[in-house]
Every structure is written in C-alpha cells, then in structure tokens.
Amino acid sequence: MKQKNLLFTFDYELFLGSNSGSVQKCMIKPTEILLQSLNAYGIKGIFFVDSTYLVELEKKAQDYEKAKTDFNLIKNQLNDMILNGHYVYPHLHPHWMDATYNEASNSWSLENASNYRFESLNNEQRRLVFKSSFDCLRGMVKESNPNYRMQAYRAGGWCIQPFETFKPYFTEYGIDSDFSVLPGVSRNSNILRFDFSKIESTAFPYPFDNEVTDEVATGAFMEFPITSIPKSKTSVLNKIIKKVLWRIPHGENYGNGNGQNLNKPNGEPFDGEVEMASLELFTIDKLSTYLKLLKKNDYFQFICHPKMISRHHIFVLNIYLKTISKRYKIESDWLVLKQFYSKST
C-alpha cells in the first residue's frame, strides 16, 4: 500500500473583525467535531493557536467570570489534544493588543487592524508580543506535558514576510519549522501582505534560512507549505450548492462572528488561479478533485479554520478519510515527515 504524507493543520481562533463570535461556537464545538473525525482514522492534527488572544483573555479572566470560563475551556481542550497525540503551536495575530472586550456579550471587537502584521510593530512590541504569547500557550499546556516543545509556527494571515522580523524569535524560542507559505498566492492589501508567487503549488517541505521562499540546503528552518489547488470551475452542482446549501442548517458555519474586510489598495476584490486546500472550501462537488490530487501528489497539507466549517464540510471530510484510508498508508505525524524531508534535501 503506497504511503501518502498528509497533514491537517488548523488555525484555532475566533473571528478577527468587529465581532469575534463566541469561544464555544467558533472554537470548542467545531474543534470537538473535527477531533472525532481525526481520531477515528488515527490522524494527528496540528493546531495553531491564536496565542495573542490567549494573553488578552487571561487578563480579562482575572475580572470577568465568563472570560475565565472561556480560558479554562480552551486550556482543557488544548491539553486533551496533546494527550490524544495532536500538536499545539503558537499563531500570532498582534492586533489583539488593540482589541476591546464587551462584558455583556462576552465577545471582542478587533476593528483596529493597524497592528495586524507582525512587521507593523516596533522591536520592543515584537519582543513583548512574542514572549507573552509563547509563554501563555506553553503555560496552558504544561498540564498534559511539562516538557512539551513549541517548535512550529504559523503567522497570522500568512504574513511571515519579511522573515527577518521573526528570525530572532524563532532562534530564541527554538522554533525550527514554519507553516505559513501558501504557494502561488500573493496579497497586498489594507491588511495582508505577502508574496509566495514563485513557490510551486506542488512544493514539498524544504529548508530555508533568511527568506521563507528561498530553499537553502543548509538552512536552519523547515517550511511546510500549505497545498494550493486550481480554483474549481463553476459546475452545475457547484451552482446548486452555492444557492441551496448555505441557506440550510447543514451548510451553516458553526462560528458566529465576522472577519476583517480585505481589499487590494485600489479597492478591487482578490482573485487568482489557485486556492488553498481547505476543509472550509471542501464541498461534495470537490471530493473527486481532492482524491485525484492526493493520488497524484505524495505530500498534501490541508488548512482549516474550525470557526468556518459546517456539518456539510464534516460530512465530506469523513467520506474523504474513509476513502483514502482504504487506498493508502497515511502518515500524518509532521515530526516524522520533518525527519524524512530533512534527509531528502
């Protein structure tokens, strides 16, 4: 049986716009459902936790009971993940430093996105944000494993460039692997800014040093690129799904907040020929496409935002996992793959 190297990565976070939504609906419930599917097929998930949010939540937990409850719910779920063989790593959205908390609704507003990108901070702010976020997450998961190593990272909004702003902290905190590159995609907007256009969509994990898009055989870090796929053609089935599915409970997202408005500098919407391989884009009409892509490629990385999935996405995911588990030997432990691809370069 042929082996397929398949990673499922998750951005474990609230919505990042004017209404964050609730911890229960955006994080706890959808993640519980996802974990049921992963555990049923022995898949090890990688959860990139919005640890800048945790820093602010821990502060509010000192004064507000609902915030304290949210903090403990997250802590318990993260520790359960690790005990069940999944991985938990930091994921920074620096603009949480400007978020405002609404006690009545137990939600947050993150309308001020001036500090969305790590590069927008000054050196003192970078050090404080990285240290507090890293220490908070590490402190939360010490119950399950006191020696747990935080060695991987994903940048908020994929904004890992310029890497020179991150490199000192990667080195200081022992982070040697990044999961922020989305091959073939670039953004230059009011919020997002990155350029991964020169990376092939079928890229395998590779070593790098000073720039995440430049492979360097002797690089100190490893990049695990998210898989990008050709954008789907608008089929009849796809049209039906868009018109019907999202209007019924089966297609409604679990999350209950809203994100930032993203636009190009000239105000036009984003477009492109590729999209991320993502569970929240994984509808039944794409099932055959995803199966064909896995047949063709030995390395594949999904990205998912639990807050954006629906029962339909879980339904399709379960069909997918059942199908591929019969066809292939699936390796989903990224540390095993890290050793494999390190030797391959």
RODO-2510 file (C-alpha; in nm, 4 decimals, decimal comma):
residues 345
     n   res          X          Y          Z
     1     m     0,0000     0,0000     0,0000
     2     k     0,1521     0,3327    -0,1059
     3     q     0,2223     0,5951     0,1585
     4     k     0,0776     0,9450     0,1385
     5     n     0,2127     1,2247     0,3569
     6     l    -0,0981     1,4131     0,4595
     7     l    -0,1124     1,6991     0,7094
     8     f    -0,4241     1,8535     0,8594
     9     t    -0,3495     2,1951     1,0087
    10     f    -0,5939     2,4210     1,1911
    11     d    -0,5995     2,7892     1,2860
    12     y    -0,7627     2,7697     1,6285
    13     e    -0,9059     3,1172     1,6744
    14     l    -1,2038     3,3497     1,6960
    15     f    -1,3123     3,5813     1,4143
    16     l    -1,0835     3,8800     1,3790
    17     g    -1,3179     4,1644     1,2815
    18     s    -1,5818     4,3741     1,4552
    19     n    -1,7436     4,0703     1,6214
    20     s    -1,5191     3,7881     1,7392
    21     g    -1,8016     3,5442     1,7981
    22     s    -1,8029     3,3086     2,0961
    23     v    -1,5410     3,0601     2,2136
    24     q    -1,7996     2,7837     2,2328
    25     k    -1,9255     2,8215     1,8745
    26     c    -1,6046     2,9284     1,6995
    27     m    -1,3507     2,7092     1,8766
    28     i    -1,4722     2,4451     2,1217
    29     k    -1,7685     2,2875     1,9419
    30     p    -1,6312     2,2720     1,5843
    31     t    -1,2932     2,1502     1,7113
    32     e    -1,4581     1,8726     1,9129
    33     i    -1,6359     1,7565     1,5987
    34     l    -1,3172     1,7736     1,3906
    35     l    -1,1255     1,5769     1,6525
    36     q    -1,3837     1,2990     1,6403
    37     s    -1,3141     1,2565     1,2693
    38     l    -0,9364     1,2774     1,3057
    39     n    -0,9261     1,0343     1,5975
    40     a    -1,1470     0,7832     1,4177
    41     y    -0,8836     0,7456     1,1443
    42     g    -0,5689     0,7945     1,3526
    43     i    -0,4902     1,1360     1,2022
    44     k    -0,2648     1,3687     1,4012
    45     g    -0,3809     1,7283     1,3689
    46     i    -0,1654     2,0392     1,4075
    47     f    -0,3461     2,3234     1,5837
    48     f    -0,2012     2,6733     1,5524
    49     v    -0,3473     2,8550     1,8493
    50     d    -0,4106     3,2289     1,8436
    51     s    -0,1928     3,2791     2,1484
    52     t    -0,2039     3,6594     2,1351
    53     y    -0,5757     3,6222     2,2038
    54     l    -0,4995     3,3944     2,4983
    55     v    -0,2825     3,6654     2,6533
    56     e    -0,5702     3,9154     2,6426
    57     l    -0,8233     3,6541     2,7552
    58     e    -0,6118     3,5607     3,0569
    59     k    -0,6062     3,9268     3,1615
    60     k    -0,9853     3,9547     3,1419
    61     a    -1,0234     3,6225     3,3235
    62     q    -0,8936     3,7948     3,6372
    63     d    -1,2012     4,0187     3,6487
    64     y    -1,4771     3,8536     3,4446
    65     e    -1,6241     3,5111     3,5143
    66     k    -1,7272     3,4459     3,1531
    67     a    -1,3761     3,5197     3,0323
    68     k    -1,2394     3,2849     3,2991
    69     t    -1,4745     3,0125     3,1796
    70     d    -1,3577     3,0630     2,8192
    71     f    -0,9938     3,0463     2,9258
    72     n    -1,0465     2,7189     3,1094
    73     l    -1,2478     2,5661     2,8247
    74     i    -0,9640     2,6387     2,5844
    75     k    -0,6967     2,5175     2,8252
    76     n    -0,8769     2,1888     2,8808
    77     q    -0,9304     2,1303     2,5101
    78     l    -0,5677     2,2044     2,4234
    79     n    -0,4418     1,9640     2,6872
    80     d    -0,6808     1,6960     2,5642
    81     m    -0,5448     1,7452     2,2121
    82     i    -0,1880     1,6831     2,3249
    83     l    -0,2861     1,3815     2,5344
    84     n    -0,4507     1,2346     2,2222
    85     g    -0,1382     1,2776     2,0090
    86     h    -0,2199     1,6047     1,8341
    87     y     0,0096     1,9065     1,8203
    88     v    -0,0414     2,2602     1,9539
    89     y     0,1735     2,5552     1,8429
    90     p     0,1605     2,9379     1,8507
    91     h    -0,0134     3,1526     1,5917
    92     l     0,0111     3,5300     1,6377
    93     h    -0,2406     3,7995     1,5461
    94     p    -0,0750     4,1068     1,7026
    95     h    -0,3772     4,3335     1,6606
    96     w    -0,5293     4,1636     1,9654
    97     m    -0,3335     4,4246     2,1604
    98     d    -0,5894     4,6786     2,0333
    99     a    -0,8997     4,4612     2,0866
   100     t    -1,1861     4,5739     2,3091
   101     y    -1,3889     4,3387     2,5292
   102     n    -1,7672     4,3523     2,5651
   103     e    -1,8603     4,2054     2,9025
   104     a    -2,2317     4,1823     2,8256
   105     s    -2,1897     3,9709     2,5128
   106     n    -1,8604     3,8129     2,6224
   107     s    -1,7144     3,8939     2,2808
   108     w    -1,4446     4,1137     2,1315
   109     s    -1,4082     4,3796     1,8662
   110     l    -1,0900     4,3827     1,6582
   111     e    -1,1832     4,6585     1,4156
   112     n    -0,8495     4,8309     1,4698
   113     a    -0,6223     4,6282     1,2404
   114     s    -0,3309     4,8708     1,2258
   115     n    -0,1131     4,6132     1,4043
   116     y    -0,2404     4,3087     1,2138
   117     r     0,1035     4,2258     1,0727
   118     f     0,3970     4,1490     1,2999
   119     e     0,6170     4,3796     1,0917
   120     s     0,3967     4,6779     1,1877
   121     l     0,5200     4,6552     1,5473
   122     n     0,8369     4,8159     1,6755
   123     n     1,1144     4,5994     1,8184
   124     e     1,0010     4,6357     2,1779
   125     q     0,6416     4,5443     2,0880
   126     r     0,7549     4,2426     1,8861
   127     r     0,9556     4,1049     2,1726
   128     l     0,6721     4,1597     2,4200
   129     v     0,4029     4,0109     2,1944
   130     f     0,6083     3,7069     2,1017
   131     k     0,7250     3,6360     2,4561
   132     s     0,3855     3,6821     2,6214
   133     s     0,2067     3,4754     2,3552
   134     f     0,4637     3,1975     2,3611
   135     d     0,4772     3,1827     2,7405
   136     c     0,0992     3,1902     2,7786
   137     l     0,0431     2,8979     2,5418
   138     r     0,3299     2,6978     2,6896
   139     g     0,1901     2,7577     3,0368
   140     m    -0,1554     2,6376     2,9340
   141     v    -0,0392     2,3008     2,8002
   142     k     0,2115     2,2115     3,0722
   143     e    -0,0576     2,0059     3,2483
   144     s    -0,0521     1,7469     2,9708
   145     n     0,3232     1,7601     2,9078
   146     p     0,5576     1,9790     3,1175
   147     n     0,8332     1,9312     2,8591
   148     y     0,6194     1,9996     2,5519
   149     r     0,8297     2,1669     2,2819
   150     m     0,6867     2,4635     2,0884
   151     q     0,8892     2,4130     1,7700
   152     a     0,6479     2,5120     1,4911
   153     y     0,4681     2,8319     1,3953
   154     r     0,2124     2,9836     1,1571
   155     a     0,1926     3,3587     1,1060
   156     g    -0,1412     3,5350     1,1343
   157     g    -0,2845     3,5939     0,7875
   158     w     0,0192     3,4086     0,6420
   159     c     0,2168     3,7327     0,6926
   160     i     0,5537     3,5688     0,7607
   161     q     0,7397     3,8211     0,5466
   162     p     0,9779     3,9831     0,5967
   163     f     1,1141     3,6808     0,7821
   164     e     1,3936     3,8919     0,9307
   165     t     1,1363     4,0264     1,1792
   166     f     1,0631     3,6716     1,3004
   167     k     1,4029     3,5049     1,2781
   168     p     1,5444     3,6314     1,6109
   169     y     1,2408     3,4949     1,7969
   170     f     1,2412     3,1634     1,6107
   171     t     1,6017     3,1215     1,7192
   172     e     1,5436     3,2358     2,0766
   173     y     1,2388     3,0147     2,1361
   174     g     1,3540     2,7064     1,9487
   175     i     1,1067     2,7294     1,6609
   176     d     1,2563     2,5495     1,3637
   177     s     0,9545     2,4947     1,1362
   178     d     0,7040     2,7264     0,9683
   179     f     0,3629     2,6531     0,8144
   180     s     0,2764     2,9962     0,6676
   181     v     0,3539     2,9659     0,2946
   182     l     0,0621     2,9322     0,0513
   183     p     0,2275     2,8528    -0,2861
   184     g     0,1360     3,0608    -0,5882
   185     v    -0,0508     3,3230    -0,3868
   186     s     0,0345     3,6844    -0,3101
   187     r    -0,1534     3,9588    -0,1273
   188     n    -0,1002     4,3314    -0,0934
   189     s    -0,3998     4,4755     0,0822
   190     n    -0,5139     4,7037     0,3586
   191     i    -0,4253     4,4195     0,5994
   192     l    -0,2426     4,1296     0,4349
   193     r     0,0985     4,1492     0,2715
   194     f     0,2975     3,8527     0,1424
   195     d     0,4281     3,7115    -0,1848
   196     f     0,4584     3,3354    -0,2345
   197     s     0,4014     3,3511    -0,6097
   198     k     0,7321     3,1866    -0,7004
   199     i     0,6634     2,8716    -0,4971
   200     e     0,5231     2,5797    -0,6961
   201     s     0,1799     2,4578    -0,5870
   202     t     0,3169     2,1032    -0,5525
   203     a     0,6102     2,2072    -0,3315
   204     f     0,7371     1,9623    -0,0723
   205     p     0,8711     2,0760     0,2667
   206     y     1,2087     2,2450     0,2227
   207     p     1,4828     2,4088     0,4325
   208     f     1,5280     2,7860     0,4364
   209     d     1,7250     3,0421     0,6269
   210     n     1,6647     3,4151     0,5737
   211     e     1,3631     3,4107     0,3400
   212     v     1,0774     3,1613     0,3544
   213     t     1,0515     3,1381    -0,0255
   214     d     1,4207     3,0613    -0,0809
   215     e     1,5201     2,6985    -0,0400
   216     v     1,8649     2,6665     0,1195
   217     a     2,0079     2,3179     0,1671
   218     t     2,1858     2,4199     0,4876
   219     g     1,9009     2,6351     0,6184
   220     a     1,8259     2,6367     0,9894
   221     f     1,4477     2,6162     0,9372
   222     m     1,1965     2,3986     0,7529
   223     e     0,8977     2,5300     0,5576
   224     f     0,5915     2,3064     0,5337
   225     p     0,3881     2,4695     0,2522
   226     i     0,0106     2,4568     0,2539
   227     t    -0,1145     2,2839    -0,0601
   228     s    -0,2711     2,5148    -0,3171
   229     i    -0,5009     2,3770    -0,5843
   230     p    -0,6521     2,5091    -0,9079
   231     k    -0,9719     2,7021    -0,8475
   232     s    -1,2764     2,4945    -0,9216
   233     k    -1,4790     2,5514    -1,2335
   234     t    -1,8378     2,6532    -1,1727
   235     s    -2,0236     2,3278    -1,2339
   236     v    -2,3993     2,2820    -1,2201
   237     l    -2,3580     2,1018    -0,8876
   238     n    -2,1448     2,3839    -0,7559
   239     k    -2,4112     2,6391    -0,8508
   240     i    -2,6750     2,4354    -0,6696
   241     i    -2,4582     2,4078    -0,3606
   242     k    -2,3937     2,7823    -0,3525
   243     k    -2,7619     2,8629    -0,3878
   244     v    -2,9059     2,5992    -0,1558
   245     l    -2,6543     2,4519     0,0863
   246     w    -2,5550     2,7707     0,2660
   247     r    -2,9212     2,8556     0,3312
   248     i    -2,9962     2,5396     0,5267
   249     p    -2,8641     2,4229     0,8669
   250     h    -2,6471     2,1516     0,7077
   251     g    -2,4397     2,4184     0,5371
   252     e    -2,4368     2,6834     0,8078
   253     n    -2,0991     2,7560     0,9678
   254     y    -2,0584     2,6700     1,3348
   255     g    -1,8899     3,0055     1,4017
   256     n    -2,0899     3,3191     1,4803
   257     g    -1,8595     3,6160     1,4214
   258     n    -1,7181     3,8141     1,1319
   259     g    -1,3720     3,8831     0,9941
   260     q    -1,1830     4,1800     0,8563
   261     n    -1,2740     4,3324     0,5195
   262     l    -0,9869     4,2612     0,2821
   263     n    -0,9301     4,4658    -0,0305
   264     k    -0,6500     4,5464    -0,2695
   265     p    -0,5130     4,9013    -0,2464
   266     n    -0,7324     5,0004    -0,5409
   267     g    -1,0408     4,8560    -0,3722
   268     e    -1,0849     4,5591    -0,6063
   269     p    -1,1565     4,2108    -0,4645
   270     f    -0,8920     3,9403    -0,4688
   271     d    -0,8816     3,6799    -0,7415
   272     g    -0,6373     3,4233    -0,8714
   273     e    -0,5950     3,0870    -1,0352
   274     v    -0,5336     2,8859    -0,7185
   275     e    -0,6891     2,8476    -0,3760
   276     m    -0,5793     2,6834    -0,0531
   277     a    -0,6616     2,3174     0,0050
   278     s    -0,9041     2,3822     0,2853
   279     l    -1,1727     2,1964     0,4759
   280     e    -1,3982     2,5030     0,4761
   281     l    -1,3860     2,5011     0,0947
   282     f    -1,4271     2,1233     0,0766
   283     t    -1,7775     2,0660    -0,0595
   284     i    -1,9144     1,7455    -0,2091
   285     d    -1,8540     1,8627    -0,5659
   286     k    -1,4793     1,8887    -0,4891
   287     l    -1,4435     1,5404    -0,3433
   288     s    -1,3283     1,3733    -0,6647
   289     t    -1,0826     1,6581    -0,7307
   290     y    -0,9224     1,6214    -0,3881
   291     l    -0,8992     1,2444    -0,4290
   292     k    -0,7288     1,2839    -0,7667
   293     l    -0,4846     1,5382    -0,6277
   294     l    -0,3832     1,3075    -0,3452
   295     k    -0,3368     1,0227    -0,5928
   296     k    -0,1040     1,2443    -0,7943
   297     n     0,0897     1,4009    -0,5043
   298     d     0,2652     1,2278    -0,2159
   299     y     0,2630     1,5397     0,0058
   300     f    -0,0571     1,7294     0,0820
   301     q    -0,1392     1,9835     0,3516
   302     f    -0,4914     2,0936     0,4367
   303     i    -0,5609     2,4132     0,6272
   304     c    -0,8789     2,4672     0,8231
   305     h    -1,0385     2,7338     1,0380
   306     p    -1,2788     2,5467     1,2708
   307     k    -1,4919     2,8610     1,3067
   308     m    -1,5737     2,8407     0,9336
   309     i    -1,6727     2,4762     0,8937
   310     s    -2,0235     2,3348     0,8686
   311     r    -2,1855     1,9937     0,9036
   312     h    -2,1526     1,9564     0,5285
   313     h    -1,7752     2,0011     0,5462
   314     i    -1,7538     1,7344     0,8178
   315     f    -1,9723     1,5037     0,6107
   316     v    -1,7384     1,5362     0,3107
   317     l    -1,4282     1,5071     0,5298
   318     n    -1,5492     1,1755     0,6707
   319     i    -1,6109     1,0369     0,3224
   320     y    -1,2642     1,1515     0,2199
   321     l    -1,0910     0,9981     0,5216
   322     k    -1,2774     0,6704     0,4831
   323     t    -1,1834     0,6514     0,1147
   324     i    -0,8151     0,7355     0,1442
   325     s    -0,7635     0,5123     0,4489
   326     k    -0,8587     0,2163     0,2295
   327     r    -0,6315     0,3201    -0,0565
   328     y    -0,3145     0,4397     0,1156
   329     k    -0,0950     0,4230     0,4200
   330     i    -0,1401     0,7716     0,5649
   331     e     0,1443     0,9427     0,7512
   332     s     0,0066     1,2469     0,9327
   333     d     0,2733     1,2968     1,2006
   334     w     0,4603     1,6066     1,0919
   335     l     0,7624     1,5249     1,3081
   336     v     0,8073     1,2007     1,1157
   337     l     0,7792     1,3957     0,7898
   338     k     1,0241     1,6542     0,9178
   339     q     1,2899     1,3858     0,9541
   340     f     1,2047     1,2384     0,6140
   341     y     1,2222     1,5649     0,4198
   342     s     1,5300     1,6826     0,6097
   343     k     1,7142     1,3736     0,4835
   344     s     1,5724     1,4196     0,1321
   345     t     1,7225     1,7663     0,0804
***
